[in-house]
Amino acid sequence: MYRRRLLQTAILVVGLVAIAFAVSETVKDAKEHVLPSAGALAVAAALALVAIVASARAWVALFSDLVDSRASRSVLRGTFYLSQLTKYLPVGGVAQAASQLGLARSVGVPLKRAAVAFPVSAVGAVVGGATLGSGLVLDSALPPWTRALTLLGLSSLILLRRGLMARVLDLARRFIRRVPGSDQLPTQADIVIFYGWALVTLGALCAAYAVLLRSLTTAANPFVVFSAFAVSWVIGFIVVPIPAGVGIREAVLVALLPGVGAAPLLAASLALRLLTIATELLSISGNRIVGRRYAQRPLDPESSSPELA
Protein backbone atom coordinates (compact mmCIF):
# COMPACT_ATOMS: atom_id res chain seq x y z
CA MET A 1 0.00 0.00 0.00
CA TYR A 2 2.83 2.41 0.89
CA ARG A 3 4.68 1.74 -2.37
CA ARG A 4 1.47 2.20 -4.33
CA ARG A 5 0.81 5.59 -2.75
CA LEU A 6 4.42 6.62 -3.22
CA LEU A 7 4.30 5.71 -6.92
CA GLN A 8 1.01 7.53 -7.44
CA THR A 9 2.29 10.61 -5.63
CA ALA A 10 5.49 10.65 -7.68
CA ILE A 11 3.59 10.35 -10.97
CA LEU A 12 1.13 13.03 -9.87
CA VAL A 13 3.94 15.46 -9.07
CA VAL A 14 5.80 14.76 -12.32
CA GLY A 15 2.57 14.96 -14.29
CA LEU A 16 1.56 18.27 -12.73
CA VAL A 17 4.95 19.74 -13.58
CA ALA A 18 4.59 18.57 -17.18
CA ILE A 19 1.06 19.97 -17.35
CA ALA A 20 2.18 23.31 -15.89
CA PHE A 21 4.75 23.59 -18.68
CA ALA A 22 2.23 22.49 -21.33
CA VAL A 23 -0.37 24.97 -20.11
CA SER A 24 2.20 27.78 -19.98
CA GLU A 25 3.30 27.15 -23.56
CA THR A 26 -0.28 26.70 -24.78
CA VAL A 27 -1.51 29.91 -23.14
CA LYS A 28 1.48 31.75 -24.60
CA ASP A 29 0.56 30.53 -28.08
CA ALA A 30 -3.15 31.18 -27.52
CA LYS A 31 -2.54 34.88 -26.83
CA GLU A 32 -1.61 35.27 -30.48
CA HIS A 33 -4.99 33.96 -31.69
CA VAL A 34 -8.67 34.76 -31.37
CA LEU A 35 -10.11 31.99 -29.23
CA PRO A 36 -13.54 30.36 -29.71
CA SER A 37 -16.66 31.83 -28.10
CA ALA A 38 -17.63 31.10 -24.50
CA GLY A 39 -20.55 28.96 -25.63
CA ALA A 40 -18.34 26.86 -27.88
CA LEU A 41 -15.81 26.44 -25.07
CA ALA A 42 -18.53 25.26 -22.69
CA VAL A 43 -19.85 22.66 -25.15
CA ALA A 44 -16.33 21.49 -26.01
CA ALA A 45 -15.45 21.19 -22.32
CA ALA A 46 -18.43 18.90 -21.74
CA LEU A 47 -17.41 16.78 -24.74
CA ALA A 48 -13.79 16.63 -23.54
CA LEU A 49 -15.02 15.36 -20.17
CA VAL A 50 -17.05 12.67 -21.92
CA ALA A 51 -13.92 11.70 -23.84
CA ILE A 52 -11.67 11.18 -20.82
CA VAL A 53 -14.34 9.29 -18.88
CA ALA A 54 -15.02 7.01 -21.86
CA SER A 55 -11.30 6.46 -22.35
CA ALA A 56 -10.89 5.28 -18.75
CA ARG A 57 -13.86 2.93 -19.08
CA ALA A 58 -12.33 1.53 -22.26
CA TRP A 59 -9.11 0.66 -20.40
CA VAL A 60 -10.99 -0.99 -17.53
CA ALA A 61 -13.07 -3.02 -20.00
CA LEU A 62 -9.93 -4.99 -20.93
CA PHE A 63 -9.81 -6.46 -17.40
CA SER A 64 -13.43 -7.55 -16.92
CA ASP A 65 -12.34 -10.79 -15.25
CA LEU A 66 -10.24 -8.94 -12.65
CA VAL A 67 -12.45 -5.96 -11.83
CA ASP A 68 -15.89 -7.27 -10.97
CA SER A 69 -16.99 -4.62 -8.47
CA ARG A 70 -17.65 -0.90 -8.68
CA ALA A 71 -14.94 -0.19 -6.13
CA SER A 72 -12.28 -2.11 -8.06
CA ARG A 73 -13.26 -0.49 -11.34
CA SER A 74 -13.01 2.92 -9.70
CA VAL A 75 -9.51 2.14 -8.43
CA LEU A 76 -8.31 1.05 -11.87
CA ARG A 77 -9.91 4.05 -13.55
CA GLY A 78 -8.06 6.25 -11.08
CA THR A 79 -4.70 4.85 -12.18
CA PHE A 80 -5.63 5.53 -15.80
CA TYR A 81 -6.58 9.15 -15.14
CA LEU A 82 -3.33 9.68 -13.27
CA SER A 83 -1.21 8.16 -16.03
CA GLN A 84 -2.63 10.60 -18.58
CA LEU A 85 -0.76 13.49 -16.96
CA THR A 86 2.60 12.04 -18.01
CA LYS A 87 1.86 12.24 -21.75
CA TYR A 88 2.87 15.90 -21.61
CA LEU A 89 6.46 15.01 -20.68
CA PRO A 90 9.14 15.44 -23.41
CA VAL A 91 9.14 11.70 -24.15
CA GLY A 92 5.39 11.75 -24.74
CA GLY A 93 3.70 8.38 -25.15
CA VAL A 94 6.67 6.45 -23.77
CA ALA A 95 6.20 8.02 -20.33
CA GLN A 96 2.46 7.51 -20.47
CA ALA A 97 2.82 3.82 -21.33
CA ALA A 98 5.31 3.25 -18.51
CA SER A 99 3.16 5.01 -15.93
CA GLN A 100 -0.06 3.35 -17.12
CA LEU A 101 1.47 -0.12 -16.80
CA GLY A 102 3.22 0.64 -13.51
CA LEU A 103 0.10 2.07 -11.90
CA ALA A 104 -2.07 -0.82 -13.08
CA ARG A 105 0.40 -3.25 -11.55
CA SER A 106 0.47 -1.28 -8.30
CA VAL A 107 -3.23 -1.97 -7.73
CA GLY A 108 -3.03 -5.70 -8.40
CA VAL A 109 -3.22 -6.14 -12.17
CA PRO A 110 -0.61 -8.76 -13.20
CA LEU A 111 2.16 -7.18 -15.23
CA LYS A 112 1.71 -9.69 -18.08
CA ARG A 113 -1.96 -8.79 -18.39
CA ALA A 114 -1.27 -5.05 -18.37
CA ALA A 115 1.65 -5.43 -20.79
CA VAL A 116 -0.60 -7.19 -23.31
CA ALA A 117 -3.61 -4.96 -22.70
CA PHE A 118 -1.68 -1.80 -23.51
CA PRO A 119 -0.86 -2.65 -27.16
CA VAL A 120 -4.40 -3.98 -27.52
CA SER A 121 -5.68 -0.61 -26.34
CA ALA A 122 -3.38 1.17 -28.79
CA VAL A 123 -4.67 -0.95 -31.67
CA GLY A 124 -8.27 -0.37 -30.60
CA ALA A 125 -7.75 3.39 -30.39
CA VAL A 126 -6.11 3.57 -33.82
CA VAL A 127 -8.88 1.47 -35.37
CA GLY A 128 -11.48 3.71 -33.74
CA GLY A 129 -9.81 6.82 -35.14
CA ALA A 130 -9.42 5.26 -38.56
CA THR A 131 -13.11 4.32 -38.55
CA LEU A 132 -14.23 7.87 -37.77
CA GLY A 133 -11.69 9.36 -40.18
CA SER A 134 -13.05 7.35 -43.10
CA GLY A 135 -15.74 10.00 -43.47
CA LEU A 136 -13.20 12.12 -45.35
CA VAL A 137 -13.93 9.99 -48.41
CA LEU A 138 -16.93 12.29 -48.92
CA ASP A 139 -14.78 15.43 -49.09
CA SER A 140 -14.48 16.23 -52.80
CA ALA A 141 -11.90 18.96 -52.08
CA LEU A 142 -9.26 16.36 -51.25
CA PRO A 143 -7.19 14.48 -53.83
CA PRO A 144 -8.64 11.06 -54.83
CA TRP A 145 -5.67 9.21 -53.35
CA THR A 146 -6.18 10.87 -49.97
CA ARG A 147 -9.87 9.99 -49.96
CA ALA A 148 -9.04 6.40 -50.91
CA LEU A 149 -6.54 6.11 -48.06
CA THR A 150 -9.04 7.35 -45.49
CA LEU A 151 -11.64 4.87 -46.75
CA LEU A 152 -9.11 2.08 -46.17
CA GLY A 153 -9.44 2.95 -42.49
CA LEU A 154 -12.51 0.73 -42.40
CA SER A 155 -10.36 -2.27 -43.31
CA SER A 156 -8.45 -1.77 -40.05
CA LEU A 157 -11.39 -3.40 -38.25
CA ILE A 158 -9.76 -6.74 -38.99
CA LEU A 159 -7.04 -5.81 -36.49
CA LEU A 160 -9.59 -6.22 -33.68
CA ARG A 161 -9.74 -9.99 -34.17
CA ARG A 162 -8.37 -11.75 -31.10
CA GLY A 163 -7.13 -14.65 -33.19
CA LEU A 164 -4.96 -12.32 -35.27
CA MET A 165 -3.56 -10.68 -32.13
CA ALA A 166 -2.80 -14.13 -30.71
CA ARG A 167 -0.85 -15.14 -33.81
CA VAL A 168 1.19 -11.94 -33.62
CA LEU A 169 2.03 -12.55 -29.96
CA ASP A 170 2.93 -16.19 -30.54
CA LEU A 171 5.18 -15.17 -33.42
CA ALA A 172 6.88 -12.55 -31.28
CA ARG A 173 7.51 -15.13 -28.54
CA ARG A 174 9.58 -17.19 -30.95
CA PHE A 175 12.15 -14.39 -31.01
CA ILE A 176 11.64 -12.80 -27.58
CA ARG A 177 10.75 -15.29 -24.88
CA ARG A 178 9.82 -12.57 -22.40
CA VAL A 179 6.82 -11.54 -24.51
CA PRO A 180 3.66 -12.70 -22.68
CA GLY A 181 1.70 -15.53 -24.23
CA SER A 182 -1.53 -15.11 -26.17
CA ASP A 183 -3.44 -16.53 -23.19
CA GLN A 184 -2.98 -13.09 -21.56
CA LEU A 185 -5.09 -11.38 -24.23
CA PRO A 186 -8.47 -9.94 -23.26
CA THR A 187 -11.50 -11.82 -24.54
CA GLN A 188 -12.92 -10.96 -27.94
CA ALA A 189 -15.95 -9.43 -26.24
CA ASP A 190 -13.74 -7.17 -24.13
CA ILE A 191 -11.79 -6.05 -27.21
CA VAL A 192 -15.02 -5.13 -28.98
CA ILE A 193 -16.27 -3.27 -25.88
CA PHE A 194 -12.99 -1.36 -25.78
CA TYR A 195 -13.47 -0.41 -29.43
CA GLY A 196 -16.95 0.85 -28.65
CA TRP A 197 -15.66 3.08 -25.86
CA ALA A 198 -12.83 4.24 -28.15
CA LEU A 199 -15.42 5.41 -30.67
CA VAL A 200 -17.15 7.39 -27.91
CA THR A 201 -13.83 8.88 -26.77
CA LEU A 202 -12.62 9.96 -30.19
CA GLY A 203 -16.08 10.92 -31.38
CA ALA A 204 -16.42 13.32 -28.45
CA LEU A 205 -13.00 14.86 -29.14
CA CYS A 206 -13.76 15.22 -32.86
CA ALA A 207 -17.09 16.85 -32.09
CA ALA A 208 -15.44 19.18 -29.59
CA TYR A 209 -12.90 20.32 -32.17
CA ALA A 210 -15.62 20.79 -34.80
CA VAL A 211 -17.62 22.95 -32.38
CA LEU A 212 -14.60 25.08 -31.51
CA LEU A 213 -13.58 25.59 -35.12
CA ARG A 214 -17.15 26.37 -36.19
CA SER A 215 -17.21 29.31 -33.76
CA LEU A 216 -14.13 30.73 -35.51
CA THR A 217 -14.89 30.08 -39.17
CA THR A 218 -17.56 28.64 -41.44
CA ALA A 219 -15.09 27.76 -44.19
CA ALA A 220 -15.35 24.01 -43.58
CA ASN A 221 -18.18 21.52 -43.21
CA PRO A 222 -18.39 20.34 -39.55
CA PHE A 223 -18.61 16.71 -40.66
CA VAL A 224 -15.41 17.06 -42.68
CA VAL A 225 -13.73 18.74 -39.71
CA PHE A 226 -14.93 15.88 -37.48
CA SER A 227 -13.37 13.25 -39.75
CA ALA A 228 -10.19 15.28 -40.36
CA PHE A 229 -9.57 15.59 -36.64
CA ALA A 230 -9.95 11.82 -36.25
CA VAL A 231 -7.23 11.25 -38.85
CA SER A 232 -4.98 13.88 -37.26
CA TRP A 233 -5.48 12.26 -33.85
CA VAL A 234 -4.43 8.84 -35.16
CA ILE A 235 -1.29 10.22 -36.78
CA GLY A 236 -0.41 12.20 -33.67
CA PHE A 237 -0.98 9.10 -31.54
CA ILE A 238 1.26 6.94 -33.70
CA VAL A 239 4.14 9.44 -33.43
CA VAL A 240 4.90 8.20 -29.91
CA PRO A 241 7.86 10.43 -28.87
CA ILE A 242 5.94 13.68 -29.39
CA PRO A 243 4.19 14.87 -26.19
CA ALA A 244 0.43 14.36 -26.79
CA GLY A 245 1.01 14.66 -30.55
CA VAL A 246 1.55 18.40 -30.23
CA GLY A 247 2.36 20.00 -33.60
CA ILE A 248 1.80 16.82 -35.60
CA ARG A 249 -1.97 16.95 -35.42
CA GLU A 250 -2.06 20.62 -36.34
CA ALA A 251 0.11 20.00 -39.41
CA VAL A 252 -2.19 17.18 -40.53
CA LEU A 253 -5.27 19.37 -40.04
CA VAL A 254 -3.75 22.11 -42.21
CA ALA A 255 -3.17 19.53 -44.95
CA LEU A 256 -6.63 17.95 -44.71
CA LEU A 257 -8.54 21.24 -44.46
CA PRO A 258 -6.92 23.39 -47.18
CA GLY A 259 -9.89 25.73 -47.36
CA VAL A 260 -9.45 26.81 -43.75
CA GLY A 261 -6.74 29.19 -42.64
CA ALA A 262 -4.00 27.96 -40.35
CA ALA A 263 -4.85 30.55 -37.67
CA PRO A 264 -8.36 29.27 -36.78
CA LEU A 265 -7.18 25.65 -37.00
CA LEU A 266 -4.42 26.34 -34.51
CA ALA A 267 -6.65 28.43 -32.25
CA ALA A 268 -9.24 25.63 -32.02
CA SER A 269 -6.48 23.12 -31.36
CA LEU A 270 -4.97 25.22 -28.58
CA ALA A 271 -8.39 25.69 -26.96
CA LEU A 272 -9.11 21.95 -27.08
CA ARG A 273 -5.71 21.17 -25.56
CA LEU A 274 -6.40 23.47 -22.61
CA LEU A 275 -9.87 21.98 -22.13
CA THR A 276 -8.47 18.46 -22.31
CA ILE A 277 -5.89 19.21 -19.64
CA ALA A 278 -8.57 20.75 -17.42
CA THR A 279 -10.89 17.75 -17.75
CA GLU A 280 -8.04 15.32 -17.10
CA LEU A 281 -7.33 17.07 -13.82
CA LEU A 282 -11.04 17.18 -13.02
CA SER A 283 -11.41 13.46 -13.70
CA ILE A 284 -8.73 12.63 -11.11
CA SER A 285 -10.54 14.59 -8.41
CA GLY A 286 -13.95 13.30 -9.44
CA ASN A 287 -12.83 9.68 -9.45
CA ARG A 288 -11.35 10.04 -5.96
CA ILE A 289 -14.67 11.36 -4.66
CA VAL A 290 -16.48 8.42 -6.27
CA GLY A 291 -13.87 6.02 -4.88
CA ARG A 292 -14.41 7.28 -1.34
CA ARG A 293 -18.15 6.80 -1.71
CA TYR A 294 -17.67 3.19 -2.73
CA ALA A 295 -15.15 2.65 0.07
CA GLN A 296 -17.71 3.81 2.63
CA ARG A 297 -20.25 1.24 1.45
CA PRO A 298 -20.11 -2.33 2.77
CA LEU A 299 -18.84 -4.53 -0.05
CA ASP A 300 -20.84 -7.47 -1.28
CA PRO A 301 -18.55 -10.51 -0.70
CA GLU A 302 -19.68 -11.97 -4.02
CA SER A 303 -18.82 -8.85 -6.01
CA SER A 304 -15.60 -7.69 -4.35
CA SER A 305 -12.27 -8.17 -6.06
CA PRO A 306 -9.45 -9.46 -3.80
CA GLU A 307 -6.84 -7.97 -6.08
CA LEU A 308 -8.23 -4.50 -6.67
CA ALA A 309 -10.78 -3.81 -3.96
N, C-alpha and C positions, 0 to 999 in steps of 0.2 A: 504494500500500500504506500509506504514512504517513497520507494523508488518511482512508483507511478506518479505520485504527486510532484516529485522533483522533476521528472521528465516533462510533465505537462506544464509546470511553471516555467521551465527553461525554454520550451517551445513557445509559450505565450509571450515571454519577454522578447525573444528573438523576433517573433512574428510581429509584435507591436513596433519594434524598432524598424523593421522592414516596411511596415505599413506607414509609419510616420514619414519615412523617406519618400515612399511612393506618393503619399498624399501631398507632401511638400512640392514635389516635382510636378504633379498633376495640376495642383492649384496654380503654380507658377505658369504652366502652359495655358491653363484655362483663362487667365487674365488677358490673354491676347486674343480671345475669341468671344463672340456673343453667345451666351449659353441659352439653352432651351427655356421655355416659359415655365412658371411655377407649376401650372397644371400638368404639363408634360413630365416634369420632374417627379411630381407626386405619383402619377400613374406608373412611371418607369420604376420608381422605388418599390412600389407594391409588387411589380412583376419581378424585380431583382430578388425580393424576399422569397417569392414563390420559387424562383430558380434555385436558391441555395438550400431551401428546405427540401425540395424535390431531389436535389443532388445527394444530400445526406441520406435520404430514404432509399435512393438507388444503391448506395454503398452498402447499407445495412441489409438490403434484399439479398445480397450475395452470401449471407450467413444465416439463412432462415433456420437451419438446423441447430445453430448455436445460440441464437437470440430468440427465445420463445416467450418472452415476457415484455411488458411495456417498459419496465425499469431497465432491463438489459439492452433493449433497443435504444433507449434514451442515452445510456452510457456510451454505446458505440457511436451514436450520432454525434455526441459531444466530442469524441476524439477526431471525427471527420471535420467538424467545424473548426476545431483548433488547428488542424493540419493545414487548412486553407490559407492561414496567415503567412506560412512560409513560402508560398509561391511567389511572393514579391521580393525574395532575396535574389542576389545577382545570379545564382545558379538556377533560378526558376524552378521548373518541374522536377529537377533532381532532388532538391531540398524537400519539396512537397511529398514526393514519393517516399523518401526516407522517413519523414515525420509521420506520414499516414500509416506506414507499415509498423513503425516503432510504437506508436500510440495504440494501434489495434492490438498489438501483442501485449502491451502493458495492462490491458483490461481482460486478458484471457484468451484472445483469439490465437490459435496456434500459428506460428510464423509461416509454416508451409501453406496453410490456408490463405493467409493474408498475402503472401508472396505470389500466389497464383491468382487470387481475386483481383489484384491491382492491374495486371495486364488485361484481364478480362474486362475490367471496368473501362480501361483505356480504349479497347476495341469497341465496346458498346457505345461509348461516348462519340467516337469517330463515326461509327455507323449511323448514330442518331443525327449527327450534324450533316453527314452526307445525304441522308434521307431528306432532311428539311431543305438542304441546299439544292436538291434536284429541281426545285421550282424555277430555277434560273433558265431552264430549257425554254420557258415561255417568253423570255426577254429577247425580242427581235433585235434590240440594239447591240447585242453581243455577237461576236464572230461565231459562225456555225460550229467550229471546233470546240470553243469554250462551252457552248450549250450542250454539245454532245458529251463532253467530259462530265459536266454536272449531272446529266441524266444517268451516267454510269454509276453515280452514287447509289442508286437503288440496288445495283448488283452487289453492293457491299453487304447486303443483308445475309448473304451466305456465310459471312464470317461469324455470325452468331450461332452457328451450329456447334453444339458441344462435341460431337464426334470429330469435327475438323480441328477444334482446339486440342482435343485429346491426342490426335495424330501429331500435331505440331510439338506438343510437350514430350511425347514419347520419342520423337525424332531428336529433340534437343538433348534428352537424357542419354542418348547414345554417345554424345560428344562431351557432355558436362554432367557427371553423375550427381552433382549437388542440386540439379534442377528437380523440383518436386514432381512426383508422378501425376498422371492424369486423374487418379482417384481423388485428388485434392480439388478438382474443378467443381464449381457450383453446379447444381442440377440444371437441366435445360429450362425448366420452368423459371428458376431464379434468374437465369441469363435473360430470358424474355421479359421478365418483370423489370430487371435493371434497364433494359432497352426502353421500356415504356416510360419509366421515370426520367431517363435521359432525354426523351422527346419532350417531356414536360419542362425539364430544366432548360434545354436549349431553345425550345419554343418561346418560353417566357423571356429569355435574354434577347432573342431576335425581335420579339414584339416590343420590348422595352426600347431597343435601339431604333426601331421603325417609328415609334411614338416620339422619341427625342428628335430624330432627324426631321420628322414631319412638321415639328413646331418651328424649325429653322428654314426649311425650304420645301417647296412643292414640286421640285424638279424631277423627282423620282416616284414611281409607283410604290406604295408601302409594301405590297406583296413582294416586289422585286428586291426591295431593301431587306425585308425579312429573310429571303433566301440568300442574298449576298452576304448578310452577316453570318449566317450559318456556315457558309463556305469559308469565310475569313476566320471564324472561330476554330474550325477544324485545322486549318493551316497553321494558325497561331499555336494550337495545342500540340501539333506534331513537332514544331520547332521547340524541343524540350528546354534547351539552355536559356532561352529568353524569358525573363520574369513575366509571367502571366501573358505571354505573347505580345507584349507592348511593342508597338511600331510595326510588327509584322501584319497584324490584322488591319491596321489603318492603311497600309500599302496595298493590301489585297482589295479593300473596299474602294480605294481610288481607282483601281484597275477595273473592277466589276461594275462600278457606277460612274461611267465616264461623263454622263450628263449632269453630274452634281459636282459642285466645286469642292476642292479639298478642305476649305475652311469649315463649312458646316459638317462635313464628315468627321473631321477631327474634333470639332466642338461636341458633337453628339457622343463620340467615343470617350472623350475626357469626362463628360458628365456621367456616362454609364459606369466608367471605372470608379469614380467617386461614390456613386450609389452602391455599387457592388461591394466596395470596401466597407461602407457603412452597414449594409445588411449582413455582411459576414461577421462583423463585430456584434451586431444585434442578435444574431442567431446563437452566438456563444452564450450570451447572457440569458436569452430566452430559454435555451435548452437546460441551463443550470437551474432555472426556476422550476421548469417542468420536472427535472430530475429530483429535486427536493420534494416535490409534491408526491411523486411515486415512492420515494424513500420513506415518507411519513405514513404511507398506507401499509397495512399488513399484507405480506405477499402470499398469494395462493401457492401452497407447496407444489401443486401440479403444474404451475405455469412459471415458476421461478427458474432461473438459469444458474447453476452452481459456478459457472465460469465467469459470467458477466454481471450477475446480480449484485 
